[in-house]
Amino acid sequence: EGVLHPKWSGLRLKDPSDPLPTCEAFSPERPDAALLNDWVGLRCADDERERCQQLAELVRDVDGPKDAMTLLRFLRARKQDVQQAADQYTNAHRWYASNPLVSGFRLGTVDASLHRR
């Protein structure tokens, strides 16, 4: 069994002094579409999948990714409340679009060397 990436797994350390798992095996690039939409691999129940489809419909006009992994992240963050997840998704993606620092990191127009240490 491999080490799970903390960003995607919700991994928590048992003790603050425990070493962080290595993330060297993970590409800094976004995973491919097959992984992002792997409902079984994401351990998504049928009712959660239906809620994700409802969420996708509510945010269809908002710029941003609508893959299963992203929608599940927002849905689970709002404890399965579809409307709250839609509000959070909308607010987050409006903020991303309006924040030049975020877009600068994504476009490579900001010096990220301090964040790579």
N, C-alpha and C positions, 0 to 999 in steps of 0.2 A: 504494500500500500504506500503510495507516494505522499509527499507532503503537500497539503492544500495551500493554495495561494491565499493569504489573508484577505485580500481585497474581495475576492469572489466567494469565499467560503464562510465568512462571518467568524473565522477562527479567533478564539480568545486564549490568551495565555493563562495557565493555571496559577502561576506565580509571577509577580512582576519581574523577578530576576531570571526567569526562563529566557533562553535565547530565542530571538525571532527566527522563524523558518526562512530558509534561503528562497529567494525568488529568481535565482539565476536561470532556471529552466523555463521561465515564462518570458515570452516576447513582450516588449513594451507596446507592441502594436495591438490593436483591438482583435479579439479572436475572430475566426472566420464565421460566416453565416450559419454553417452547419452546427457549430458548437453553440452559437448564440440562440438557436432555435431548437435545441435538443430538449424537448419537454421531459423525456424520460430521464436523461442525464441531470436535468435541473431538479429532479424529484418533485415534480409538479403534479398535484392531484387534479382530477377532472374539474372540480368546482373552482379551483384556482385558475385553471386554463380558461374557463368560461369568464371569470372576472377579468383576466388579462385581455380577452377579446373585447369585453365591455370597455375596459380602460383604453384600448387602442382606438376604439370608435370615438370615445370622448376627446381624445387628443389628436385625432387625425389631421387637424389643421395646424398643429403646432410643429415647428421644425424640430427635428431631433430623431434619434433612433427609436424604432418601434419593435425591436426584436424581443423575444421571450425573456431573455435574461434581464434586459433593462426594465421592461414592464413589471416583471416579478419583483425586482428590487424596490420599485416604488410602491407596488401593492403590498408587499410584506412590511415595508417601513410604516405604512399607514394601517397595519393590522387588518388587511383585507377589505378596507373601506374604499370602494372604487372611486367615489366622488372626491374624497380627500387625496387619494393617490393621483387623480387627474389634476387637482389643484396644485399639488406639490410638483408634479411633472411640468406643468405649464409654467409655474413660477421659476423653477430651476432652469428651464431652457430659455426663458426670456432673459434671465440673469446671465446665462452663458453668452447669449447673443449680444447683450449690451455691455459686457465686461471685456475691455480690450486686453487685459492681462490673460484671461482664459483663452481668448482667440489667438493671442500672440504666442502662447505656448503650443497651441495646436498647429499653427501655421509656421512655427519656427522663427518668428520675428522678434522674440524675446530671448535674451541670453539666459539660458536655463542652467548654466554651469554650476551655480551655487546649489542648485537642487539635486545635483547628480553626485555629490560627495559621498 
